[in-house]
């Protein structure tokens, strides 16, 4: 049951990211927490979510690097 609920919450977060990209960073943080919960349960993470997680992580890291260089 907990696994199905987490999967539904993750799908909802992905939809929210797509529909409201200005809140993407906050939604990404929520997604990270949900994926961590799945990992804690020892559940496999679907490949598409692993790819999404990696892409978002790279995007936000690049944004952070860009922001730091802009501030200098």
CORDAZI-V821036 format. One line per field, one symbol per residue. ss: DSSP state (2 for helix, 1 for strand, 0 for the rest). psi: psi as a letter, one per 20 degrees, with the letter a starting at -180 (. if undefined). A space follows every 10 residues. Layout:
ss->???
psi->???
//
This chain:
ss->0222222222 2222222220 2222222222 2222222222 0000002222 2222222222 2222222222 20
psi->ghghgggghg hgggghghhm ihjhgghggg gggghhgghh ijqqpqhhhg ggggghgggh gggggggghh h.
//
